[in-house]
Amino acid sequence: MMQTMRVRSRIGKNGVLEIQLPAAEEGTELDIVIVYEKAPTVEHTTKINDFYGCIQDETFIRHPQLEQPEREPLL
């Protein structure tokens, strides 16, 4: 019985791609066909201001925040 499985995976530094198959009897012989394409990159265009007012629960409050110490400047 032929089965199809779609996964998204990442190639390791050594160029090896590991794919975990569903449980099968040890020693089972398989014919494997691999078709691959580069996954599209996802751009995160949502900004924090897009979330302003999204919580409609009137009992939700932001607790007071402690004063933060001054940080060393970034180089």
C-alpha positions as CSV (number, residue, x, y, z in Angstrom):
1,M,0.0,0.0,0.0
2,M,1.5,3.4,-1.1
3,Q,1.3,6.2,1.5
4,T,2.1,9.9,1.0
5,M,3.6,12.0,3.7
6,R,4.4,15.7,3.6
7,V,6.8,17.2,6.1
8,R,8.8,20.4,6.5
9,S,12.4,19.8,7.6
10,R,15.7,21.5,7.8
11,I,19.0,20.3,6.4
12,G,21.7,20.0,9.0
13,K,25.2,21.5,8.8
14,N,26.5,18.2,7.5
15,G,24.0,18.2,4.6
16,V,22.0,15.4,6.1
17,L,18.2,15.5,6.1
18,E,16.6,13.3,8.7
19,I,13.0,12.2,8.2
20,Q,11.2,10.2,10.8
21,L,8.8,7.6,9.4
22,P,5.8,6.2,11.1
23,A,6.4,3.0,13.0
24,A,7.1,0.1,10.7
25,E,8.4,-3.4,11.2
26,E,12.2,-3.5,11.4
27,G,13.7,-4.7,8.2
28,T,10.8,-3.6,6.1
29,E,12.0,-2.7,2.6
30,L,10.7,0.6,1.2
31,D,10.7,2.3,-2.1
32,I,11.2,6.0,-1.4
33,V,10.6,8.9,-3.9
34,I,11.7,12.4,-2.8
35,V,10.4,15.6,-4.4
36,Y,11.6,18.8,-2.7
37,E,11.3,22.5,-3.1
38,K,12.7,25.4,-1.0
39,A,10.2,26.5,1.6
40,P,9.0,30.1,1.1
41,T,10.4,32.6,3.5
42,V,7.8,34.2,5.9
43,E,8.0,37.9,6.6
44,H,6.6,39.1,9.9
45,T,4.9,42.3,9.0
46,T,2.7,42.5,12.1
47,K,3.7,45.3,14.4
48,I,2.9,45.6,18.1
49,N,0.5,48.5,17.4
50,D,-1.7,46.1,15.4
51,F,-2.6,44.4,18.7
52,Y,-3.7,47.6,20.5
53,G,-7.2,47.1,21.8
54,C,-7.4,43.4,20.8
55,I,-8.3,42.2,24.4
56,Q,-11.9,43.0,25.0
57,D,-12.0,41.7,28.6
58,E,-12.6,44.6,31.0
59,T,-11.1,42.7,33.9
60,F,-7.7,42.4,32.1
61,I,-5.2,44.8,33.6
62,R,-1.5,45.5,33.3
63,H,0.2,45.3,36.6
64,P,2.6,48.0,37.6
65,Q,6.1,47.6,36.2
66,L,9.3,47.9,38.2
67,E,11.9,50.6,37.3
68,Q,14.5,49.2,35.0
69,P,18.2,50.0,35.6
70,E,20.0,52.1,33.0
71,R,21.6,49.8,30.5
72,E,25.1,50.1,28.9
73,P,24.8,51.6,25.4
74,L,25.0,49.2,22.4
75,L,28.1,49.4,20.3
